[in-house]
Amino acid sequence: MMALQLTDQGIIERSKSMPAFPRVVTEILATLDDDGATLGALVHHVERDPVITARVLSIANSAAMAGHSGSDVHDVRKAVSLIGLQKIREITLAVSLAEFAHGCRMASYFWEHSVAVGICALEVGRFTHQASDYALVAGLLHDIGQLWMAHFHPLEFQMVRSAASSGSQGINEIEQRYFGVDHCHIGRLLATNWGLPQSVIDAIYFHHDPDQGLGESLVAITHVAEVLSNALDLTGRDGNMVANLSAAASEKLGIDLSQDLGPLFGRIEARTEYACRVFR
C-alpha cells in the first residue's frame, strides 16, 4: 500500500474542520508566561466556561468539607484560596482539553493514555525539581497528531495500530509507511498553528526522539512520562508498548532507575486513576 500524499498545508487546512481548539487553553498559557498576569485574569477565564466553573467549585467544596469549614464555596476567587492557583490551572486545562477530546470523538483509550502521560509529566517534573507549568499540556497533547490521523484517515490509522501491535517496528516508522509522515510531525504542525508555546511544540515533536531536543527540559519530561505511563500500564490498554527510555533524557532530569522510585510511582498511579475517573 502506497503512503498517503499529505502536505503540511493540507494537514492544517483539514484540521480546521475539527472542533476548535479551546481558546481558554492558549489564554491560560499566556497568563503563565506573563509575570504581570493577575489572579483576576485567571478567574475571568474560569468563569467564562460553566463546565470549568462547576468543576472548580466542586473540588473546592470537597476541600472545604475535608477541612470542616462548614460553608459552601460559591465564588471562584474563594475556591482559589482553598485549592491553590496551580491546581485551578490544572483543572481548567484538563477540563478544556477533555471537552475538546469529546468533541473530536476521541476514543477512550486515547484520552486516558493522554491523561496518564499528562499526570506522569507533572509528577516527573516535580520529582526531579524541573517542574514546568506546561507539563500537563505537553503530556495531554503529545499524541495529538494521532488524533488527526484517526479523525481524517481512520482506515489507515487502524492499519497502523494493527501493524504496531506486532511489535516488530516502531510506531513512527509504521506511520511513515502509511501516511508519509508520523504523528510527531503532524502534532508539531497543529501545535504551531494553535499558537502553543515553543516548549510544548518541541515536547510534542521530540517525545519519541528526545536526544534531538534536550535543550528543552520539557522534551525529556514528556518522553520519560510516556515511557513510565506505558511501563506502569496505567490505563490497561491492549497492545501497550513500552518504548526504550533515553539515557540522555534520564540524565538530563537526574533520574536513576536504580534508586527507589516507589513514592513517585505511587503518586502517579493514584493521581491517574482519579483523573481518568473524573474526566472520563
Secondary structure as UniProt FT lines:
FT   HELIX           8..15
FT   TURN            16..17
FT   HELIX           23..33
FT   TURN            35..36
FT   HELIX           39..47
FT   HELIX           50..66
FT   TURN            67..68
FT   HELIX           76..83
FT   HELIX           85..103
FT   TURN            104..105
FT   HELIX           108..127
FT   TURN            128..129
FT   TURN            133..134
FT   HELIX           135..141
FT   TURN            142..143
FT   HELIX           144..152
FT   HELIX           154..164
FT   TURN            165..166
FT   HELIX           171..179
FT   HELIX           183..193
FT   TURN            194..195
FT   HELIX           198..206
FT   TURN            207..208
FT   HELIX           210..212
FT   TURN            214..215
FT   HELIX           217..231
FT   TURN            232..235
FT   TURN            238..239
FT   HELIX           247..253
FT   TURN            257..258
FT   HELIX           262..279
//
